Structure formats: structure tokens, C-alpha cells
């Protein structure tokens, strides 16, 4: 029954796209006839419209979404016929690129703050904004590390770094994962113990790699990131109450060139097939 439901959803999405393109093509032909355009001009306009419709949808997405969005994008394309391409980086970098005029259709952020930043500047369609998934925050170590820690108020994080070790985190000044990490450590009363012993990374995947390569004895990343490589292990999970909720909003960019397709892609992100992919990757519901 579940497989039949997913098949019906995919067919419905594909038919919607096909009908929309056919309808647009008919309107174009009718408009050309009504205004006396030559058959050659109408054909040229139709070719241009088709080319525009076939341009890939461009999605700017947080680095922590890279492993899950690639298969979701392939499934979306198979279901609808619409190509989608992704640009992954920290939410901060992507938001600033959009502010500078980068050609994005959808922004998928790892926190609310950078989405708020674009919304305040009129750079996203506020009505399209929705929360898609949630995540957890974890402390990780290299897979062969013997470190044991119970994450609680005043826990011995600095001591476990050793005399010269550093804590790998995404940059708390701008990157969502780093902000969540700082909030959690402040809440637990250990931020001041490690603030001078950080390795600030440009995004959470870079922080993960510092630990995976044993260049840092400990790091703070999302729970889904820890599942992305066998080279790290989870030492502990930060209490949800120690940091703001980790939710990922997505929205259509105001200057999107493929708004109908972007809206359809947002709908697909909330569909059962996409939800299954998110679940397998370790993301929770929003």
C-alpha cells in the first residue's frame, strides 16, 4: 500500500508538470495568433519558453544537508522531469551570496536566523517559508578514541582536550552549528573553559573532518553529520534544552527564475518520499 501511494504521488507530480508546460505552450501559441505574430516568431518564442522551463532549479542548502538532498534531488527529478542542482555551504555564506545577487531559486537554511536575515531584506518569499526538518547536537571524537564524557552542567570538556588539544566547531560568529554549540556550552557552564581552545571551521562538515582526521580530539557537530562517516563516534548528545531548537527552514528566493518549480520542490520536500530519505539520514520532523 505504501509503495502504491508513493507511486501515485510521483505520477501526480509528473502530470502536474506536464500539464503546466502544455498549458503554457498553448497560451503562447494563442497569444501569438491573436496579436498577429508570424509562425516563425511564435515558434522561436516557444523554443525560448521551453528552454527556460528546462533550466535546472538551483537550491542553496546548508552543508549539513548535502548527503540527504542529493538523493532527494534525484528522486524529485525522476518524479517530475525537473532537473535540480545544489550549492552547499554554510548558511551564512549562502545567505550573503543571495544578498549579493547570486542566482538561487530556493534557500534551505540550517537555522532560523539566516532565513530571518534574508526575510528582513525582502529577499525571500515570506509566504513560501516553512520548516522542513530538525536535528540534534552531539560531541564527537575520532572512532578509536577512548574519551568518555557525560554531558551535563560543568562537565570536564577542557580536561578531555588534553594539554594541547582543541575543540573543532563551526565558527560561532556566523555558522549555525557553531552558534548552537556556543549556546549549549554556555548553558552548561563550560564555554569559558574552552573559548580559547577552539578550531573554528567555515562550516560544520569541515569541523567534522578535523575530528575524522584526528586533527582535533573532540568536536561538536549535528547528529546527522556524525552518521556521515565511520571515522568518528558520538561521545554524547547535548540536551535539547541547552540550545535553541535546531530547525531547518526553506523558502523561495524573491528573485527566483523558476518560481512554480521552486514551489513544487518545496512541496516535494514535505512529501512522504522525501520524509523517508530525511528519516534514514537521521533528521527529525520540524
N, C-alpha and C positions, 0 to 999 in steps of 0.2 A: 504493500500500500504506500509506504514512504517513497519507494523508488518511482511509483506511478505518479505521485504528487510532484516530485522533483521534475520528472519528465514533462508534465503538464505546465509547470511554471516556466521551464525553458522554452517550450513551444510557444507559450503565450508571449514571452518577451520577444522572441524572434518574429512572430507575426505582427506584434505592435510596431517593431522597427520597419518591417517590410511594408506594412500598410501606410505608415507615416511617410516613407520615402515615395511610395507610389502616389499618395495624395499630393505631396509637394510637387511631383513631376507633372501631374495632371493640371494643377493650378498654374504652373509655369507655362504650360502649353496653351491653356485657355487665355491667360493674360497676354501672351504673345499674339494670339489671333485677334483678341478684342482690340488691341492697340496697334494693329497693322504691322507687326514686326514680320520680317521676312523669315521663311523657313530656316534659312541658314543662321540667322541671328537667334532664333528660338533654340535651334539645335546646339549652338555654341553656349547659350545660357544654361541649357540643360546639362551639358557636359561639365560646366563650371560648378553648378549646383551639386552634381553627383560627386565631383572631386572633393568639394568642401565637406559633403556628408560623410565621405570615406576617410577624412583626416582622423588620425588616432586621437582619442581622448587623452589629455595629459593630466595626470594626477600627481600632485606634490604631496608626499607622505612621509611621516616620521620614520627615522631609520629603524626603529624597533618593529615596524610593520613589514619590513622587506621580505621576510621568509613566508609570511602568510598571504600577502597581497599578490605576489607573482602567480601562484596557482589560482587564486580567486580571479585575477585578471584573465587568465587563460580560459577558465570556465565561463566567465562573462562573455568573452568573445565567441566561444563555441555556441553559447545560447542565443546570442543576439546578432552576431556578424559584425559587431562594432569592435574595432581594434582599440586597445588601451595601452598607454606607456606610462611608466612610473619614474619619478625622480625622487630618490631617497636621500635624506639628510636630517640634521636636527630641525625641529620645528622652528627654532629661532632663525636659522639660515633660510629656510623656505619662506617664512613669513616676510622676511626682509627682501627676498628676491621678488615675491609677489608685489610688495610695496614699490619696488623699483621697476615694475612693469613686465616681469617675466611671464611668458605665455602659459599660464596654468588654467585648467578648467575646474579642477576640484582641489581643495586643500584638506588634508586629513592629518590633524594635529595630535600630538601626544599629551596635550594639556589644554585647558580652557583659556589660559592666559594669552597665548599667542593667537588663538582664534578671536578672543576679545580685542586684541590689538588691531587685527585687520578689520573687525566689525566696526570699531570706533572710527575708523578711517574710511568707511564706506566701501571696503574692498572685497567684501563677501556679500552674498545674498542672504540676509538675515533669516528670511522665511524658509530657506533650504537647510539651515543649520540643524544638525541632530547629533546626539551621542550614539556611537556605534558599538564600542567595546570598553572594557575596563581591564586593569592589570594589577599586579602585586609588586612589591618592592622587596628584594632579597639581598642578603650578604653572601657573596661567593668567594671561593678560594680555588687555587689550582686543584685538579682532580686528585692528585697524590698528596695533598696537604693533610696534616694531622690536626689542624686547628679545630678546636671545639669551643663554641660560644653560645650562651643563651642570651638572646636579645631581650634586654629588659632595662629599666632605668639604671644608669650608672655602670653598664656592663663594660668589661675590660677590653675595649676595642683597641685603644692605643698600645696597650701592653702586648697584644697579639700581633701587632705590626712589627715587633722586634725593635732593635736599636736603630736600624736604618730603613726599614720598610715603609712603603707609602700606600695610601688608600686610593684606589682607582675609582673615580666618579666622573660622570658627565659634568661639564662646567656649571657650577651652581649659579653663576652670574646670568646665564641665559638659557641653558638647556633644561627642558622639563625634568628629566631624570635626575639631574643634579639638584634642582630645586626641591624635588621630593626627598632626596637623600639628606639635604641640609635640614629640611623641616623635621624629618624623622630623628636625626641625631640631636637637634636642638631639643625636641620634645623629650628625648631620653636622657638629656643632660650630659652628653659626651661630645658635642660639637666642638667646644673649645679645646678638647684634648687632641683633636686631630686636624683642626683647621689649617695648621702649618705643615701638615704631612700629606696633603692631597696631591694626586696626579689628575688635574682637570683635563678632561677629554672633550673633543669637539662634538661628539655625540655618544650615545650610550653604547653602541656597538664597539666603538674604539676603546671605551673603558673596559668592556668585556674582554677584548683582545689583550689588553695589558695583563689581565689575570690569566687568561688562557695560555699566554706565552710565559707565565711565571715571572713577568717583569714587575708585578705587584703581588704581595702576599694575600691581599684582600681587595674586594671591590663591591660596589653597590650598583645593581642593575635591576631591570624588570624581571619578574619571574619568567616571562616568555623568552627573554634573552638567555637565561641560564639553561633553558631547554634546547637552545640552538647549537650547542657544541658539547661534546663529551669531555672536553678538556677542562671544564670547571665543575664544581659541585656546590650545592647550596648548603651553606653553614646554618642559615636561619632566615626566617621570614619576618619582616618588620610588621608590628601590629598595625592594622588598618587605621586605628585611631591616632597613630603617631605622625601621620602626614595627611595632606588633603587627598580626597578621593582621586584615584588615577583613572580618569575617563578620557576617551579619545573622541573628540567631535570632528565631524566632516561637514563641509559646506561648499556650495558652488561659488567660484570666484566671479566677482561682478563683471569683469571683462572677458568672461569665458566665450570662446568662439563656437562652442558646441553645447549650448545650454540644455536643449532637450535630451541629448545623450548623457550629459552630466547628471541630470535629474534621474534618468533611468539607472545610471550607475549607482547613485546613492540608494535608490530603491533596492537594487540588487544586493548591496552590502548588508541590508537588513533582511534578505530573503533566507529561507531555510538552507539552500546550498552553501551560501557564504557563511551562515552561522555555524554550520558543521565544520567548515575549514577553521574558523576562529576558535571553536571549541578544541579541535585537535591541536592547535598551536598553543593552547593554554590561556587564551583570553576569556574573560568573563563577560556576562551581559552588562550593558551600561547601567 
